[in-house]
Each structure stands twice: as structure tokens, then as C-alpha cells.
Amino acid sequence: MESLRIVVVDDEPAQRELIGGFLTKQGHEVFAAGSGAEALAHARDRQVDLVLSDCRMPGMSGPDLLQKIKAVNPEIPLILMTAYGTVETAVQAMKDGAADYLTKPLDLEELLVRVGRVTEQARLKSEVRELQRQLVERHRLEGIIGESGRMQEVLALVTRVAPSDATVLIRGESGIGKELIARAIHFNSRRAAGPLVSLNCAALPEQLLESELFGHERGAFTGAVAQRKGRFEQANGGTIFLDEIGDLSPTLQVKLLRVLQERAFERVGGNKTLSVDVRVLAATHRDLEQAMRDGTFREDLYYRLNVVTIQIPPLRDRREDIPLLLDHFLRKFAEKNRRDVTGLTAAARDALLKYDYPGNIRELENLVERAVLLCRGRVVDLEDLPAAVRPGERSADQPESQRLPDILGHIERQTIREALERCGGVQTQAAEALGISERVLRYKMKKYGLESR
């Protein structure tokens, strides 16, 4: 056990000396106090890890001291020491915030166990609070990289809408960072202490998606061996983020509409109506207006979702942000992969600044990570970038045909070539990275005229 700073407070000198002497021998720094007021002064004047207090004392009792300690610093745990006749008082004090209690006469070995347990619990709580603080810090608006005028407009709208409970529809192309905006809204809202639950509506078939959203009862379908809470229940008191909302089936659109209207639903296979307090954020890259005209998206659901719309511009329309993102991802992946990569050559930076990024920020992030991994020196050069990004090779590298088989073949060829480059031409490693057998890899290399270096 690490050394602690402990205040021992008891109006009986013999008890103070016994407990204080024992804890000092265990390597702890002990401050003895003959009254609650003296103990409170110690807590105010110095860093204290734990208070051990007698329950009955003249002037200020142990429970009274507990309340005053909490007012000074709610992080300091307090253990009450009590005679058998006042156990009920000690139990009530624990309900009021005491960390634990011990009965007199004290068992010193038990005292040591309780001190260790209480301080470990206090340490874990402190770590959890710090992690929560870091999480909130990570998702503050200031953490979103974007200094262009269009992104500043987006962030200004996020700032205005976050404190409300309004449903928000976040729109933009794939890879643009819609989930990051959703997180910023949640962590800057009054629900920040509650859960943020995310679900990609395009990732699951209809039956599984319904169960994920609303939960199911035991026996509702094959494999439902136990009752399960859905994402809406998990998000109660917080926020649910529904990505790719435009991919919902007509049946689930009806059920989602009811949740938005009534904040109520039934689990799959159940008949009990459940109510939740949830804020809904949704996102899509689809043209919902066209989907309404085509009859594939409900108009009433659209207007329920579209209380506030945040349109995120594609990266090609806010090129002022590309240099910031390049530098950010370069630092991130150099540190993550323990590579001594410090920058980009002028040619590499110029190529990355001129590229259109059809995959937006996600594509830029992947390009930088790949460049950091393949970089032969401390600076990323043009040859460390994919051929599609390099000037002069971009048009030649694109498939001439617009037929789907030709386009897919082009993508497959590019993917295999890049895997071979990453693996230094080792076919076994490249095949494993691609998730195919070495025999299939050799066949496709021959098909596309690829040679391993």
C-alpha cells in the first residue's frame, strides 16, 4: 500500500496514540486531532488522503465532521469508528457519504484492510472522473479542426443548438465527420453526463436493426435466449446518434416516428410500452428530399428529424482546413506508430493540398497514416503517396472504362499493389493483410500484371 496522509480524530488520547502509532509503523503520515474542529483544520490546511474519526465526540460528532469535510473537499473519504451501541448512527452516516465504519474495540489488522479498500475506491473514482473530464475535453468544439469560414459557421450552429433538446439532422458526404459533430453536440449539452449511444442504421439487416434499436424479449425470435435492452433504453437520460438514417426500411421508419413523437416503444416480442428520455441526433449522406419524392422515405419522419439541419461541407470546398488536418494526422500517426516522421516535402504537401478527397477527412486520414508507415526517412515524399494522389499519374491511374466490372477491377488492382508495397513485396504477408490465400494473390497478380519487388 502506498503511503497516505491520514487524520486520526478521537477525543480519547489513548485511542489516538494506538491508531496513530500503528498507521505510522505501516509507513503512513498521521496527523492526530483531539476534536472535530482540529481535524477540520488539518483537512483545510494540507493535502489529506483519509480521515479516521470517532463517532461520538463532544462539540462536533463524527457525522457532523463528515458534512463539514465534504464541504471542504468532497474527495476526502472518511471512516467512522463507533462503539456497538451507535452502529445505527454509523450506518446512517454511510448513507450520508461516509466511506466505511469500524466497531470498537478496533481490530488493527481489519483497520488496515479497510483503509486499503477505501483509499483504492477513492483512487478509482478519481481516475474515472479524470477520464470523464478528458473525454469531455476531447469532444469540445475546440477539438474539431476547421478554421475555414464554412466550418466556423457549422461550429457556431453547433454552439447554439447544443444546449437545447432539439432533434438535429447532420448532413454531408461520407467520411466528412458527422459523428464528430454529433459528439460535440452531446458533450456540450446538459446531457453530457449521460450516455451517448451510436448506431449505424446501414450496418444491420432489418430484423437485427429493430432489435438493436428497441431491444427484445426472451423468445422473440430464434437466438433470443434472454431479454435484451435496445439502444434507446441504453441512451435513457442521454443522447442517441442514428447514423445513415436514410437507409431505414419503411417499417422501421414508422416505429422511429412513434419514438420521436411519444418517446415510447415496445421491445420486439413484447407488449409493455416503455418510455425514455432521449435526445435524438441523426445523420445521412443521402438526398432525403429525393427519397421522399421517390416514396422511399416518409415525409412526416423527415420533418420530425429535420428540426435543425447542420450541413457539413466536403473537404474540397474548404481547402483552408487541409493543411491543419495534414499536420494533425502526421503528428498523430507518427506518435502512434513510433515513427520519427516530422513533416512533408514541398512536392508531397502540394500534391495533398491539390487532391479532391472524394472520401473526405476519412480518406485524408488514411492517406497520411499510409504515408507515415511507408516513409523511408523523416520526411514524407511524393513517392510515399498513392499513385492516385501524385500529379501526372492521377489521370493515367484512373480506369478509362465506366463499366462497373472495369472499375471494380481497377480498385482491386490498386488495393493489391498497395498491400504489396506495404509488405515490402512479401506475398505471404500481403495475402494475410488482404484476407486471401497466397495462391489467390498470385493468380490476381498475374491477372493484373503486378510484379513483387
Buried (B, 14 or more C-beta within 10 A) or exposed (E): EEEBBBBBBBBEEEBBEBBBEBBBEBEBEBBBBBBBBBBBBBBEEEEBBBBBBBBBBEEBBBBBBBEBBBEEEEEBBBBBBBBEEBBEBBBEBBEEBBBBBBBBEBEBEEBBEBBBEBBEEBEEEEEEEEEEEEEBEEBEBEEBBBEBEBBEEBBEBBEEBBEBBBBBBBBBBEBBBBBBBBBBBBBBBEBBEBBBBBBBBBEBEEBBBBBBBBBBBEEBEEEBEEBBBBBBBBBBEBBBBBBBBBBBBEEBBEBBBEBBEEBEBBBBBBEEEBEBEBBBBBBBBBEBEEBBEEEBBBEEBBEBBBBBEBEBBBBEEBBEBBBEBBBBBBBBBBEEEEBEBEBBBEBBBEBBEEBEBEBBBBBBBBBBBBBBEBBEEEBBBBBBBBBBBBEEBBEEBEBEEEEEEEEEBBEBBBEBBBBBBBBEEBBEBBBBBBEBEEEEBBEBBEEBEBEBE
